[in-house]
Amino acid sequence: MTFSEQLNQYIALLSCSAKELSAACGLSDTVISRYRSGERVPGAHSAQLEKLCTGIAALANRQGIAGYPAETVQACFSEILAKEENSRAWLSANLNTLISVLELNTTELARFMNFDASYLSRIRSGQRRPADPENFAIQVAGFVEKRYGSPEKRAAVAELLGVESGRLASDSACRALLAEWLCSEPDSTQESMEEFLEKLDDFDLDEYIRAIRFDQLKVPTLLFQLPASKQYYGLEEMKQGELDFFKATVLSKSADPVFMCSDMPMADMAEDVAFGKKWMFAIAMMLKKGLHLNIIHNIDRPFREMMLGLESWIPIYMTGQVSPYFLKGIQNSVYCHLNYVSGHAALCGECLEGCHASGKYYLTNNRDEVAYYQRKAADLLQKAQPLMEIYRSSEENAYHAFLHSDALTAGKRHGVLSSLPIYTISEPLLRKILTENGVPEADRARLLAYAGEQRKQVETLLENSELLDEVAEVPLEEFSQYPMVLSLSGAFYEKEIFYSYADYFEHLRQTDAFAEQHPRYCVQKNRHHAFRNIQIVIHEGKWVMISKNKAPAIHFIIRHSKMVSALQNFMAPVTDFAPLDFDLEDEEGLADGSDAEQLV
């Protein structure tokens, strides 16, 4: 039941007019009329709701109708309003996802709905709520139904909704399912994102390398006789075809980059655990050889699958030898292809969707054919867009150039930080902390210069943009257990430099002072850390940066709309509190002389 329906029930029970209710509760006739029609609703804890409940209780008492004290009426309304508030919040989040993933033109959508474009934008961001969420959702669904009528586009909508494409075949079904989805609680997107970020927060590349014994791997030099060309039919032969391509690449003398692009089905091959281990070992061997991998990922899949796939690739991205891409737009849902090419061999494959076992691979080391596939790979890379830009210490200058350029671009920023921002600390306090931690003079000079540059850069940004930072305000007991360190990932400085509690609290005070001096800067203090080894910075609608402080210090700039939207919607846990008072599974046998046999 909606708020307006419950209100109308009370009016019917009391046999009173809207005018009589208006007089009893002290609200205008217009407000009561809008409440009854559903055009407006009061806040769950507002003075208007309290007046309305008091008026209803007074009329019930006057007419001798028992059981309707103001507290009971307010509890009833509050429960309904809480549900409606959740529904409206879900609507905003789902609308934002819909627009981002399907790349809807918001101007056209606003015109179709006869809405002001700025008002639609505020609904999308959660700043405004439509009075009638169900009708709003139906209108949005009607727009999508008309614009996304082709089978390929309907398939994209079906993927977003998590249903079979056939269920959206008719326009009415498409409209109804989409409207229902818009008003429903979002799926496990936030859960998937939180799992991904928590694993990234805990990940240590050095431990990972030791676990898979990557540092002990030896690139084999055995001869591998590959026919000029070879065909592979069916799943088992196709698996062998991929391993043969990797063997030919690793054992060749070529150091050319490797290109990989595939939208072939994954589920059936993924069920073969032994093949999966050999496949990942082959990737490790190519990296050990020093080859660079250009990979176009197929991310046209459900969000959870996409995040699980990304999770498995993140350790490989951290080597700095992988450039990930994606193809923008709707891909066909009938034909599936695979294209791998290195400096020595090329592997191509094809199948029909749903008929993977009937597919075919073709492997060649013919010079002319390899050259053809290299040109094809170059053409595909021209059409692809970076899935993320990755900055390690070797790209420090490029990373700072990116930040400097972006600071000149207007737009809201939101940071979820693992420590206090380095750009709010005073030079004397920073110098004191560095000295007390025994940081060498050369490093002290570099870090002081870095902090100064960061402050200038943020002040430039704040001239035309807003910045909100979420930081942890940590009590002494927790601080003693988990001491906080300076935030130096941007300087690619991985040695931990610890605060004393007094210095931490002083930096927190300086952060408040920085906010007072810069009206466009806001700091929000949370009771708990969201993460301890990563921080997230969002440039709304543009990109999301995930920065890892150590093991290794690395920055991922993500621009893909589906991931950006999910990260923007991700909320770190926040707990209300009173202000502080200051008083891979191990592999066996990968390090011996039989490394090459792992690919057989």
C-alpha positions in Angstrom: 0.0 0.0 0.0 1.2 3.5 -0.8 1.2 6.5 1.4 -1.6 8.1 -0.6 -3.7 5.0 -0.4 -3.3 4.7 3.4 -4.2 8.4 3.8 -7.3 8.0 1.7 -8.3 5.0 3.8 -8.0 7.1 7.0 -10.1 9.8 5.4 -12.8 7.3 4.4 -12.7 5.8 8.0 -13.2 9.2 9.5 -15.8 10.2 7.0 -14.2 13.6 6.8 -13.4 15.9 3.9 -9.9 17.0 2.9 -10.8 20.5 4.1 -11.7 19.2 7.6 -8.5 17.2 7.8 -6.6 20.3 6.7 -8.1 22.3 9.5 -7.4 19.6 12.1 -3.7 19.1 11.3 -2.8 22.7 10.3 -1.7 21.9 6.7 -3.0 23.6 3.7 -5.7 22.2 1.4 -3.2 22.1 -1.4 -0.7 20.0 0.6 -3.4 17.5 1.6 -4.6 17.3 -2.0 -1.1 16.5 -3.2 -0.7 13.9 -0.4 -3.9 12.2 -1.5 -3.0 12.1 -5.1 0.5 10.8 -4.5 2.0 13.9 -6.1 3.9 14.5 -2.9 4.8 12.7 0.3 6.1 14.0 3.6 9.4 13.0 5.0 9.4 10.0 7.4 10.5 12.2 10.3 9.1 15.6 9.2 7.0 18.1 11.1 4.4 17.8 8.3 4.0 14.1 9.0 3.7 14.7 12.7 1.0 17.3 12.1 -0.9 15.0 9.8 -0.9 12.2 12.3 -1.9 14.5 15.2 -4.8 15.8 13.0 -6.0 12.2 12.1 -5.8 11.2 15.8 -7.8 14.3 16.9 -10.6 13.6 14.4 -10.7 10.0 15.4 -11.0 10.9 19.1 -13.6 13.6 18.3 -15.8 10.9 16.5 -15.2 8.3 19.2 -13.2 6.0 17.0 -10.8 4.1 19.2 -7.4 2.7 18.4 -6.0 5.6 16.4 -3.7 7.6 18.7 -1.1 9.8 16.9 1.7 7.3 17.7 -0.1 4.4 16.0 -0.9 6.4 12.9 2.6 7.7 12.6 4.1 4.2 13.0 1.8 3.0 10.1 2.8 5.9 7.9 6.5 5.6 8.8 6.6 2.0 7.8 5.1 2.8 4.4 7.3 5.8 3.8 10.4 3.7 4.6 9.5 1.2 2.0 8.7 3.9 -0.5 12.0 5.6 0.3 13.9 2.4 -0.4 11.9 1.9 -3.6 12.8 5.5 -4.8 16.5 4.9 -3.8 16.5 1.7 -5.8 14.9 3.5 -8.7 17.6 6.1 -8.8 20.4 3.5 -8.6 18.8 1.4 -11.3 18.0 4.3 -13.5 21.7 5.4 -13.3 22.8 1.9 -14.2 20.3 1.7 -17.1 21.5 5.0 -18.6 25.2 4.2 -18.1 25.1 0.6 -19.4 22.8 1.2 -22.4 24.3 4.7 -23.0 20.8 6.2 -23.3 20.6 9.8 -24.5 19.2 11.6 -21.4 18.0 14.6 -23.4 15.9 12.3 -25.6 14.6 10.4 -22.6 13.6 13.7 -20.8 11.8 14.9 -24.0 10.0 11.5 -24.4 8.8 11.7 -20.7 8.0 15.4 -21.0 10.4 16.1 -18.1 12.9 18.8 -17.6 16.4 17.3 -18.4 17.9 18.8 -15.2 15.1 17.3 -13.1 15.7 13.9 -14.6 19.4 14.3 -13.9 18.6 15.0 -10.2 16.4 11.9 -10.0 19.3 9.9 -11.6 21.7 11.1 -9.0 19.3 10.6 -6.1 18.9 14.3 -5.3 15.2 14.1 -6.2 12.5 11.4 -6.1 9.6 11.1 -8.5 6.3 11.3 -6.7 4.9 8.3 -8.5 7.9 5.8 -8.9 5.8 3.2 -10.7 4.5 5.5 -13.3 8.0 7.0 -13.7 9.4 3.5 -14.3 6.8 2.7 -16.8 7.6 5.9 -18.8 11.3 5.0 -18.8 10.6 1.5 -19.8 8.4 2.7 -22.7 11.3 4.8 -24.0 13.7 1.8 -23.9 11.1 -0.5 -25.4 10.9 1.9 -28.4 14.6 2.6 -28.8 15.8 -0.9 -28.2 13.6 -2.9 -30.5 16.1 -4.9 -32.5 17.1 -8.4 -31.3 20.7 -7.4 -30.5 19.6 -4.4 -28.4 16.9 -6.5 -26.7 19.6 -9.0 -25.8 21.6 -6.2 -24.1 18.5 -5.2 -22.1 17.9 -8.9 -21.2 21.5 -9.2 -19.9 21.1 -6.1 -17.7 17.9 -7.5 -16.3 19.4 -11.0 -15.9 16.7 -12.7 -17.9 16.6 -14.8 -21.1 16.4 -12.7 -24.3 13.2 -14.5 -25.3 11.3 -13.0 -22.4 11.6 -9.6 -23.9 10.5 -10.6 -27.4 7.2 -8.7 -27.1 7.1 -5.0 -26.5 4.6 -5.3 -23.7 6.8 -7.9 -21.9 9.9 -5.8 -22.3 8.1 -2.7 -20.9 6.7 -4.6 -17.9 9.8 -6.4 -16.9 12.0 -3.3 -17.3 9.5 -1.2 -15.2 9.5 -3.9 -12.5 13.3 -4.1 -12.5 13.6 -0.3 -12.2 11.6 -0.4 -8.9 13.3 -3.5 -7.5 16.1 -3.8 -5.1 19.4 -3.9 -7.1 20.9 -7.3 -7.6 24.2 -8.5 -6.2 26.2 -5.8 -8.0 27.2 -4.1 -4.8 28.0 -7.4 -3.1 30.2 -8.4 -6.1 31.9 -5.0 -6.1 32.6 -5.2 -2.3 34.0 -8.8 -2.7 36.3 -7.6 -5.5 37.5 -4.5 -3.6 38.1 -6.5 -0.4 40.2 -9.1 -2.2 42.2 -6.3 -3.9 42.7 -4.6 -0.5 44.2 -7.9 0.9 46.2 -8.9 -2.2 50.0 -9.0 -2.0 51.7 -9.5 -5.3 54.9 -10.7 -3.6 52.9 -13.4 -1.8 51.1 -14.3 -5.0 54.4 -14.7 -6.9 55.8 -16.9 -4.1 52.6 -19.0 -4.0 52.7 -19.8 -7.8 56.5 -19.9 -7.7 56.7 -17.5 -10.5 60.1 -16.2 -9.4 61.4 -19.8 -9.8 60.0 -20.5 -13.3 62.4 -21.1 -16.1 61.4 -20.3 -19.7 62.0 -23.6 -21.5 64.2 -23.7 -24.6 63.0 -27.1 -25.9 62.3 -27.3 -29.6 58.6 -27.5 -30.5 57.7 -28.7 -33.9 54.5 -27.1 -35.1 53.2 -28.0 -38.5 52.8 -25.0 -40.9 49.1 -25.2 -40.0 46.7 -27.4 -38.1 43.0 -27.6 -37.6 41.3 -28.4 -34.2 37.7 -29.6 -34.0 35.5 -30.0 -30.9 36.2 -28.9 -27.3 39.1 -31.2 -26.5 41.0 -30.4 -29.6 40.3 -26.7 -29.2 41.8 -26.8 -25.7 44.9 -28.4 -27.2 44.9 -25.8 -29.9 45.2 -23.0 -27.3 48.0 -24.8 -25.5 49.8 -25.4 -28.7 49.6 -21.7 -29.6 51.1 -20.8 -26.2 53.9 -23.4 -26.5 54.8 -22.1 -30.0 54.9 -18.5 -28.7 56.9 -19.2 -25.5 59.5 -21.4 -27.3 60.0 -19.1 -30.3 62.7 -16.5 -30.4 60.2 -13.6 -31.1 59.7 -11.0 -28.4 56.8 -9.3 -30.2 53.6 -8.5 -28.2 50.9 -11.1 -27.9 47.3 -10.2 -28.9 44.3 -12.1 -27.5 40.6 -11.5 -28.2 37.8 -14.0 -27.7 34.1 -14.0 -27.2 33.9 -17.7 -27.3 31.9 -19.4 -24.5 33.8 -20.0 -21.3 31.7 -22.1 -19.1 32.4 -25.5 -20.6 36.2 -25.0 -20.8 36.2 -23.5 -17.3 34.8 -26.8 -15.9 38.1 -28.5 -16.9 40.2 -27.6 -13.9 43.4 -29.2 -15.3 43.1 -27.2 -18.5 42.5 -24.0 -16.5 45.7 -24.5 -14.6 47.7 -25.2 -17.8 46.1 -22.1 -19.4 47.1 -19.8 -16.5 50.6 -21.4 -16.4 51.0 -20.6 -20.1 50.1 -17.0 -19.4 52.7 -16.9 -16.6 55.3 -18.4 -18.9 54.6 -15.6 -21.6 55.0 -13.0 -18.9 58.2 -14.7 -17.6 59.6 -14.5 -21.1 59.0 -10.7 -20.9 56.2 -10.6 -23.6 53.6 -7.9 -23.4 50.0 -9.0 -23.7 47.3 -6.9 -25.4 44.0 -8.4 -24.4 40.5 -7.4 -25.5 38.2 -8.7 -22.9 34.6 -9.8 -23.6 32.7 -8.0 -20.9 29.3 -8.4 -22.5 28.2 -10.7 -19.7 26.4 -10.5 -16.3 28.1 -8.2 -13.9 29.1 -10.8 -11.3 30.7 -12.9 -14.1 32.5 -9.8 -15.3 33.8 -9.0 -11.8 34.9 -12.6 -11.2 36.8 -12.6 -14.5 38.4 -9.3 -13.7 39.4 -10.6 -10.2 41.4 -13.4 -11.8 43.2 -11.0 -14.1 44.1 -8.3 -11.6 47.3 -10.1 -10.4 48.4 -10.3 -14.0 47.7 -6.7 -14.6 49.9 -5.8 -11.7 53.0 -7.1 -13.5 52.7 -4.1 -15.8 53.0 -6.4 -18.9 49.3 -6.5 -19.7 47.1 -3.9 -21.5 43.4 -4.7 -21.1 40.8 -3.4 -23.6 37.1 -3.8 -24.5 35.0 -3.3 -27.6 32.3 -0.7 -27.1 28.8 -1.2 -28.3 26.5 -4.2 -28.7 28.2 -7.3 -30.2 26.3 -9.9 -32.1 24.8 -12.8 -30.2 25.1 -15.5 -32.9 28.7 -15.8 -34.1 31.6 -16.3 -31.7 35.2 -15.7 -32.6 38.7 -16.1 -31.2 41.9 -14.4 -32.4 45.3 -14.9 -30.8 48.5 -13.8 -32.5 52.1 -13.5 -31.5 55.3 -12.9 -33.4 55.5 -16.5 -34.4 52.0 -18.0 -34.5 48.4 -17.2 -34.9 45.3 -19.0 -33.7 41.8 -18.2 -34.9 38.5 -19.9 -33.9 34.8 -19.8 -34.5 31.6 -21.3 -33.4 27.9 -20.4 -33.1 26.4 -19.3 -29.8 25.2 -22.4 -28.0 27.2 -24.7 -30.3 30.7 -24.5 -28.8 31.3 -28.2 -29.1 30.9 -27.9 -32.9 33.5 -25.1 -33.1 36.8 -25.1 -34.9 40.3 -23.6 -34.3 43.0 -23.0 -36.9 46.7 -22.6 -35.8 49.4 -21.4 -38.2 53.0 -20.3 -38.2 53.0 -19.4 -41.9 54.7 -16.0 -42.2 52.1 -14.5 -44.5 49.2 -15.7 -42.5 50.8 -14.5 -39.2 51.3 -11.1 -40.8 47.6 -11.1 -41.8 46.5 -11.8 -38.3 48.8 -9.2 -36.9 47.2 -6.6 -39.1 43.8 -7.8 -38.0 44.9 -7.5 -34.4 46.1 -4.0 -35.0 42.7 -3.1 -36.6 40.8 -4.5 -33.6 43.0 -2.6 -31.2 42.1 0.6 -33.1 38.4 -0.1 -32.5 38.9 -1.1 -28.9 39.0 1.2 -25.8 41.1 0.7 -22.7 39.3 -1.2 -20.1 41.5 0.5 -17.6 44.8 2.5 -17.6 47.3 1.0 -15.3 50.1 3.1 -13.6 53.0 1.5 -11.8 56.1 3.2 -10.5 57.7 3.0 -14.0 54.7 5.2 -15.2 54.9 7.8 -12.4 55.4 10.7 -14.7 52.5 9.7 -16.9 50.3 9.2 -13.8 51.0 12.7 -12.5 50.5 14.2 -16.0 47.0 12.5 -16.0 46.1 14.0 -12.6 47.4 17.4 -13.5 45.3 17.4 -16.7 42.2 16.1 -15.0 42.4 18.7 -12.3 41.6 21.3 -15.0 38.4 19.4 -15.9 35.3 20.4 -14.0 33.3 17.8 -12.2 32.5 16.4 -8.8 35.1 14.1 -7.1 34.5 11.7 -4.3 37.3 9.9 -2.4 37.0 6.9 -0.1 40.4 7.0 1.5 42.4 4.5 3.6 44.3 7.3 5.3 44.1 11.1 5.7 44.7 13.0 2.4 48.3 14.1 2.0 47.3 17.4 0.5 45.8 18.7 3.8 48.8 18.2 6.0 51.1 21.1 6.9 54.8 20.9 5.9 56.1 21.1 9.5 53.8 18.2 10.6 54.8 16.1 7.6 58.5 16.9 8.2 58.1 15.8 11.9 56.5 12.5 11.0 59.1 11.7 8.3 61.9 12.5 10.8 60.4 10.4 13.6 60.1 7.5 11.2 63.8 7.7 10.2 63.1 8.5 6.6 66.4 9.2 4.7 67.0 12.9 3.8 66.7 12.3 0.0 63.3 10.5 0.5 62.2 13.3 2.9 62.9 15.9 0.3 61.0 13.9 -2.4 58.0 13.3 -0.2 57.8 16.9 1.0 57.9 18.1 -2.6 55.2 15.5 -3.6 52.9 16.7 -0.8 53.3 20.3 -1.9 52.5 19.5 -5.5 49.4 17.5 -4.4 48.2 20.5 -2.4 48.6 22.9 -5.4 46.9 20.4 -7.7 43.9 20.0 -5.3 43.6 23.7 -4.9 43.6 24.1 -8.7 40.8 21.4 -8.8 38.8 23.2 -6.2 38.7 26.4 -8.2 35.9 25.0 -10.4 35.0 21.6 -8.9 33.8 20.0 -5.6 35.7 17.3 -3.7 34.3 15.1 -1.0 36.7 12.9 1.0 35.5 10.1 3.3 38.1 9.4 6.0 38.2 7.2 9.1 38.1 8.9 12.5 39.8 6.1 14.5 39.6 5.7 18.3 42.8 5.2 20.2 42.1 1.5 20.9 41.7 0.7 17.2 44.6 2.9 16.3 46.9 1.0 18.7 45.9 -2.3 17.0 46.0 -0.9 13.4 48.3 2.1 13.3 47.6 4.5 10.4 50.3 5.2 7.8 50.8 8.2 5.5 49.0 8.0 2.2 51.9 7.9 -0.3 50.6 5.6 -3.1 50.7 8.6 -5.5 54.4 8.9 -4.8 54.8 5.1 -5.4 56.5 5.0 -2.0 55.8 1.6 -0.4 57.7 1.9 2.9 55.1 2.4 5.6 55.5 5.7 7.5 53.4 5.6 10.7 51.6 8.3 12.5 51.6 8.7 16.3 48.1 9.1 17.6 48.8 12.7 18.4 50.1 13.4 14.9 47.2 11.6 13.3 44.7 13.6 15.4 46.6 16.9 14.5 46.4 16.0 10.8 42.7 15.3 11.2 42.3 18.8 12.7 44.3 20.3 9.8 42.0 18.5 7.3 39.0 20.2 9.0 40.8 23.5 8.7 41.5 22.8 5.0 37.8 22.3 4.5 37.0 25.5 6.3 39.4 27.4 4.0 38.1 25.8 0.8 34.3 25.9 0.5 34.3 23.4 -2.3 36.1 20.8 -0.2 34.2 18.6 2.3 35.5 15.9 4.6 33.2 13.2 5.9 34.4 11.2 9.0 33.4 7.6 9.3 33.8 5.4 12.3 35.5 2.5 10.5 37.9 2.1 7.7 36.3 1.0 4.4 39.7 -0.4 3.3 43.2 -0.3 4.7 45.3 -0.8 1.6 43.3 0.7 -1.2 41.5 4.0 -1.8 38.9 4.9 -4.4 38.6 8.3 -6.1 35.6 8.9 -8.4 35.3 11.7 -11.0 31.5 11.5 -11.4 30.5 10.2 -14.8 34.1 10.1 -16.1 36.3 7.6 -14.3 37.0 5.7 -11.1 40.6 5.3 -9.8 41.4 2.4 -7.5 44.8 3.0 -5.9 46.7 0.3 -4.0 49.2 1.6 -1.4 51.7 -1.2 -1.5 52.5 -4.7 -2.8 52.6 -3.1 -5.2 51.8 0.6 -5.3 49.6 0.8 -8.4 46.7 2.8 -9.8 43.9 1.5 -12.0 41.9 4.2 -13.9 38.6 2.6 -15.0 36.4 4.3 -17.6 34.0 1.5 -18.7 30.5 2.8 -18.0 29.2 -0.4 -16.4 32.0 -0.6 -13.9 32.1 3.2 -13.3 28.4 3.1 -12.5 28.8 0.1 -10.2 31.6 1.7 -8.3 29.8 5.1 -8.0 26.8 3.2 -6.6 29.1 1.3 -4.2 28.8 2.8 -0.7 31.4 2.1 2.0 30.0 1.1 5.3 29.3 4.1 7.6 28.4 3.9 11.3 27.1 6.8 13.3 29.2 7.7 16.4 30.1 10.3 18.8 33.2 12.5 18.1 36.4 11.3 19.6 37.9 12.8 22.7 41.6 13.2 22.4 43.3 12.1 25.8 46.2 -19.4 -6.6 46.5 -22.6 -4.9 50.2 -23.9 -5.0 51.3 -25.7 -8.1 53.7 -28.7 -7.7 56.6 -29.2 -10.1 56.6 -25.8 -11.8 60.1 -24.9 -10.8 61.9 -28.0 -12.0 63.3 -28.7 -15.4 60.1 -30.0 -16.8 58.3 -26.7 -17.1 57.5 -27.2 -20.7 55.7 -30.4 -19.9 53.0 -28.4 -18.0 51.6 -27.2 -21.4 51.2 -30.7 -22.8 
